[in-house]
Amino acid sequence: MTPLLELRRLTVRYGPLTALRGLDLQLQEGELVTLLGANGAGKSTTLRAISRLVGAAAGQVLWRGVDLAGVPTHRTVRLGIGHCPEGRRVLARQTVATNLELGAWLRRDRAGIAADLERCYSLFPRLAERRRQLAGHLSGGEQQMLAIARALMGRPSLLLLDEPSLGLAPKLVAEVMAALAALHREGLSMLLVEQNATAALEIADRGVVLEAGSISLEGRAESLLADAGLRASYLGDSS
């Protein structure tokens, strides 16, 4: 079976710095894979390379078996790759509703857009309550929900998520992770970069640990949760 997404020997450099070193990774349709690792391990760069925000020095990014070399970012959105970057980046002076509508700017199916808008409000009821508020007036957790919902409005086949729980209180982390788990149950494929390794592995199918731009460990999520070395390094458990 052809993977939905495949990275073959992917290498990315920022000037003299090599961020990814011959990375090989596959993601099947319907999978939720989480990328773990310390700051600077190459997790965010992996997502940026997939959505063509950075180019590859070597290797390939294959989408349904087709090389994305030379494909611009806006074209990856049309292909079905949605990217929710770190830092939320909502349009602070626009309303919640406008932010969501802009997430569908490449679409022309008005009925489908309206249905997806209601789906986002159902997934994140706080956004429904605040749909007429300016995004800049939302809490950090609400802005993160808005960023995820805006990416969903593009109706992606694959959702790339970069640190969705960063800076959130534990209760909001649980709400965001519950929403991602619900999307996964609906069949949405996701590649999740997350510092909260425990929360990520609890909803993921597989985990991949990056170290200095290469994979140091990978496996089923439940196996990684039970791995003593991983717990000591990434889960804050020294037992």
C-alpha positions as CSV (number, residue, x, y, z in Angstrom):
1,M,0.0,0.0,0.0
2,T,1.3,3.4,-1.0
3,P,1.8,5.6,2.2
4,L,-0.2,8.8,2.4
5,L,3.1,10.5,3.2
6,E,6.7,9.3,2.9
7,L,10.0,11.0,3.6
8,R,12.9,9.4,1.9
9,R,16.4,10.3,3.1
10,L,15.2,13.8,3.7
11,T,18.0,16.3,4.5
12,V,17.3,20.0,5.3
13,R,19.9,22.6,6.0
14,Y,19.8,26.2,7.2
15,G,23.1,27.6,5.9
16,P,25.9,25.5,7.5
17,L,23.5,23.9,10.0
18,T,22.0,20.5,9.1
19,A,18.5,20.3,10.7
20,L,17.5,16.9,9.2
21,R,19.9,14.2,8.3
22,G,18.6,11.6,5.9
23,L,15.2,11.2,7.6
24,D,13.0,8.2,6.6
25,L,9.4,8.3,7.7
26,Q,6.1,6.9,6.6
27,L,2.6,7.8,7.6
28,Q,-0.4,5.7,6.4
29,E,-3.9,6.9,5.7
30,G,-5.8,7.4,9.0
31,E,-2.7,7.2,11.2
32,L,-1.7,9.6,14.0
33,V,2.0,9.7,14.4
34,T,3.7,11.9,17.0
35,L,7.2,13.3,16.7
36,L,9.1,13.6,20.0
37,G,12.5,15.0,20.9
38,A,14.4,17.8,22.5
39,N,14.4,21.4,21.2
40,G,16.4,21.6,18.1
41,A,15.9,17.9,17.2
42,G,14.3,18.8,13.8
43,K,10.7,18.2,14.6
44,S,9.3,21.6,13.4
45,T,11.7,21.5,10.4
46,T,10.1,18.1,9.4
47,L,6.7,19.7,9.3
48,R,7.9,22.7,7.4
49,A,9.6,20.5,4.8
50,I,6.4,18.6,4.3
51,S,4.4,21.8,3.7
52,R,7.2,23.2,1.5
53,L,7.9,26.1,3.8
54,V,11.6,25.0,3.6
55,G,13.3,23.2,0.8
56,A,15.2,19.9,0.9
57,A,18.9,19.8,0.4
58,A,18.6,16.1,-0.5
59,G,16.0,13.4,-0.4
60,Q,12.3,13.4,-1.1
61,V,8.9,14.3,0.3
62,L,6.3,12.0,-1.3
63,W,2.6,12.7,-1.1
64,R,0.5,9.6,-2.2
65,G,3.6,8.5,-4.0
66,V,4.3,11.7,-5.9
67,D,7.4,13.8,-5.2
68,L,6.6,17.3,-3.9
69,A,9.9,18.8,-5.2
70,G,9.1,22.2,-6.6
71,V,5.6,22.3,-5.3
72,P,4.8,25.6,-3.6
73,T,3.1,25.8,-0.2
74,H,-0.3,26.9,-1.4
75,R,-0.4,23.9,-3.7
76,T,0.3,21.5,-0.8
77,V,-2.8,23.0,0.8
78,R,-4.9,22.2,-2.3
79,L,-3.4,18.7,-2.2
80,G,-4.8,18.2,1.3
81,I,-1.9,19.0,3.6
82,G,-3.0,21.4,6.5
83,H,-0.3,22.9,8.7
84,C,-1.1,24.3,12.2
85,P,2.3,26.0,13.1
86,E,3.7,26.7,16.5
87,G,2.6,30.0,18.1
88,R,-1.1,29.9,16.9
89,R,-0.7,32.9,14.6
90,V,-4.3,33.8,14.5
91,L,-5.4,37.1,13.0
92,A,-5.8,39.1,16.2
93,R,-7.9,41.9,14.7
94,Q,-10.3,39.6,12.9
95,T,-13.2,37.8,14.5
96,V,-13.2,34.1,15.3
97,A,-15.7,33.5,12.4
98,T,-13.5,35.5,10.0
99,N,-10.4,33.5,11.0
100,L,-12.3,30.3,10.3
101,E,-13.7,31.5,7.0
102,L,-10.2,32.5,5.9
103,G,-9.1,28.9,6.6
104,A,-11.3,27.9,3.6
105,W,-10.0,30.5,1.2
106,L,-9.0,28.0,-1.4
107,R,-12.4,26.3,-1.4
108,R,-15.5,27.1,-3.4
109,D,-18.0,24.6,-2.0
110,R,-20.2,26.9,0.0
111,A,-22.4,24.1,1.5
112,G,-19.3,22.1,2.5
113,I,-17.7,25.2,4.1
114,A,-20.8,25.9,6.1
115,A,-20.9,22.3,7.3
116,D,-17.3,22.3,8.3
117,L,-17.8,25.6,10.1
118,E,-20.5,24.0,12.2
119,R,-18.3,20.9,12.7
120,C,-15.5,23.1,14.1
121,Y,-17.9,24.9,16.5
122,S,-19.2,21.4,17.6
123,L,-15.6,20.3,18.2
124,F,-14.6,23.5,20.0
125,P,-17.8,24.9,21.7
126,R,-15.8,27.8,23.2
127,L,-15.3,29.1,19.6
128,A,-19.0,28.9,19.0
129,E,-19.6,31.0,22.1
130,R,-17.0,33.6,20.9
131,R,-17.5,33.5,17.2
132,R,-18.1,37.3,17.0
133,Q,-15.2,38.2,19.3
134,L,-11.8,39.4,18.0
135,A,-9.3,36.6,18.0
136,G,-6.8,38.7,19.9
137,H,-9.2,38.8,22.9
138,L,-9.2,35.0,23.3
139,S,-7.2,33.2,25.9
140,G,-4.1,31.3,24.8
141,G,-6.0,28.0,24.9
142,E,-8.9,29.4,22.8
143,Q,-6.5,30.8,20.3
144,Q,-4.9,27.3,19.9
145,M,-8.4,25.8,19.4
146,L,-9.0,28.5,16.7
147,A,-5.7,27.7,15.0
148,I,-6.5,24.0,14.8
149,A,-10.1,24.8,13.6
150,R,-8.8,27.2,11.0
151,A,-6.5,24.5,9.6
152,L,-9.4,22.0,9.6
153,M,-11.4,24.5,7.4
154,G,-9.1,23.6,4.5
155,R,-10.5,20.1,4.8
156,P,-7.1,18.5,4.9
157,S,-6.3,14.8,4.4
158,L,-3.3,15.2,6.7
159,L,-3.0,17.7,9.5
160,L,0.4,18.8,10.7
161,L,0.4,20.1,14.3
162,D,3.3,21.9,15.9
163,E,3.2,22.0,19.7
164,P,-0.6,22.5,20.1
165,S,-0.3,22.2,23.9
166,L,2.5,24.7,24.4
167,G,1.9,27.1,27.2
168,L,-1.6,25.8,28.0
169,A,-2.9,24.9,31.5
170,P,-3.4,21.2,32.1
171,K,-7.2,21.4,31.7
172,L,-6.9,23.0,28.3
173,V,-4.2,20.5,27.2
174,A,-6.7,17.8,28.0
175,E,-9.4,19.6,25.9
176,V,-7.1,20.0,22.9
177,M,-5.9,16.4,23.1
178,A,-9.5,15.1,23.4
179,A,-10.4,17.1,20.2
180,L,-7.4,15.6,18.4
181,A,-8.4,12.1,19.5
182,A,-11.9,12.7,18.2
183,L,-10.6,13.8,14.8
184,H,-8.4,10.7,14.7
185,R,-11.4,8.5,15.4
186,E,-13.1,10.1,12.5
187,G,-10.2,9.0,10.3
188,L,-8.1,12.2,9.9
189,S,-4.4,11.5,9.5
190,M,-2.1,13.6,11.7
191,L,1.6,14.2,12.3
192,L,1.8,15.7,15.7
193,V,4.9,17.5,17.1
194,E,4.5,17.7,20.9
195,Q,6.7,18.4,23.9
196,N,4.1,16.8,26.2
197,A,5.1,13.3,25.2
198,T,2.8,11.5,27.5
199,A,-0.3,13.3,26.2
200,A,0.8,12.8,22.6
201,L,1.5,9.1,23.0
202,E,-1.8,8.5,24.8
203,I,-3.7,9.4,21.6
204,A,-1.1,8.4,18.9
205,D,-0.8,5.1,17.0
206,R,3.0,5.4,16.7
207,G,5.8,7.6,18.1
208,V,9.0,8.7,16.5
209,V,11.9,10.2,18.6
210,L,14.2,12.6,16.7
211,E,17.7,13.4,17.9
212,A,20.0,15.8,16.1
213,G,17.9,15.5,12.9
214,S,17.8,11.7,12.8
215,I,15.4,9.1,14.2
216,S,16.8,7.5,17.4
217,L,13.7,5.5,18.4
218,E,10.3,4.6,17.0
219,G,7.5,2.2,17.7
220,R,3.9,1.7,18.7
221,A,2.7,4.4,21.1
222,E,1.9,2.0,23.9
223,S,5.4,0.4,23.7
224,L,7.1,3.8,23.9
225,L,4.9,4.8,26.9
226,A,6.2,1.6,28.6
227,D,9.9,2.3,27.7
228,A,11.9,3.2,30.8
229,G,14.6,5.0,28.8
230,L,12.0,7.2,27.0
231,R,10.2,7.9,30.3
232,A,13.5,9.1,31.8
233,S,14.4,11.2,28.9
234,Y,11.1,12.7,27.7
235,L,8.3,11.9,30.2
236,G,9.9,13.3,33.3
237,D,10.0,9.9,35.0
238,S,13.3,8.8,36.6
239,S,11.9,5.6,38.1
